[in-house]
Amino acid sequence: MAEGKLVSELRKARSLAVGLAREVDMKNQRLWEMERHSEEISSRLHSMIAEKDRMNHSFSEEMRKMQVLGSQNTKLKTELECQLSKMHVLFQESEKLKEEVAYQRKELELRANELDKRESQLEIERKSFYKEKEKIAQNPLDSEYGMSVLINDLREKLAEKEEELHDMDILNQTLILREHMSNNELQAARKELINVLPQVLEGTSIIGLKRMGEVAQKPFQDVCLQRYSSQDWEMRSVELSSLWQDKVNTPNWHPFKQAVKDGKLQEIIDEDDSHLRELKSQWGEEVCNAVVKALLELNEYNSSGRYVVSELWNFKENRKASLKEVIDCLVHQLKASKSLKRRRDGQRPN
């Protein structure tokens, strides 16, 4: 019996040992899983810290770039204000010069009218001279003296007339030179504005740059959208418009003819041109009109170069913008920008 009891105790001890071993294994498994989970959390934490550092670095870099950009923008606006101030002065001087030229032209016209009157008077005196000459011829005693007096008087008047004509010619040449210089200065100002306008215009504006000679895209997009699938129409539209833009820019293609319009001999579109007829027949009137419009613009603004050029444009009235309109628009925009900056600065906490 003692031996049986011992065996039973051993079995219990073995069962207990197996249970404890299993429990240890389970705890080891859970411990291993917890360690792995802890490692994953630690790895994620390191990644999050690295991402946070990267984001902080990116944020600092973006802030630095924004500060640099803000500094450059402020510098650009300052330079623009300086250029606008110079252009405003130039425009005022040009306006004064135009007024002076107009005034001198009126004076020149008055003097020309006065000269015409003097010519008429001289013609009357010339006729009187011939009458006196005939009278003198009838009286030989006074002929030599009378003839000498009349000839001297006529010479003096002719000399005065020649001097007046010379003065008027000098004045006319001076006016032409001043007008030429004024036009050159205005053209230089327009070119400078064309260069700086894209950098300073904000949002939509009735004043801007129009690319003269550029074929409009919309008519090509409309016709391709109708004729091709939703995947192909956009690419076909770009290909077609690019093809005709190259055609418009080709100097060898000149679909114009001479015709009298508004009493003047002008170049107009030759509607019988084979390329235009084919374009209209194949792609429709709207597409053809877009190409014709580009041709007319190039023929007016850059007929020798045949490439697209930018022009200051009043989009509200669909015409070339004057220097005064462009300068007024930029000054108004700068004032609005300064006012907005003052309001923002006033809202910032101290």
Secondary structure, 3 states (H helix, E strand, C coil): CHHHHHHHHHHHHHHHHHHHHHHHHHHHHHHHHHHHHHHHHHHHHHHHHHHHHHHHHHHHHHHHHHHHHHHHHHHHHHHHHHHHHHHHHHHHHHHHHHHHHHHHHHHHHHHHHHHHHHHHHHHHHHHHHHHHHHHHHHCHHHHHHHHHHHHHHHHHHHHHHHHHHHHHHHHHHHHHHHHHHHHHHHHHHHHHHHHHHHHHCCCCCCEEEEEECCCCCHHHHHHHHHHCCCCCHHHHHHHHHHHHHHHHHCCCCCCEEEEEECCEEEEEECCCCHHHHHHHHHHCHHHHHHHHHHHHHHHHHCCCCCCCEEEEEECCCCEECCHHHHHHHHHHHHHHHHHHHHHHHHHCCC
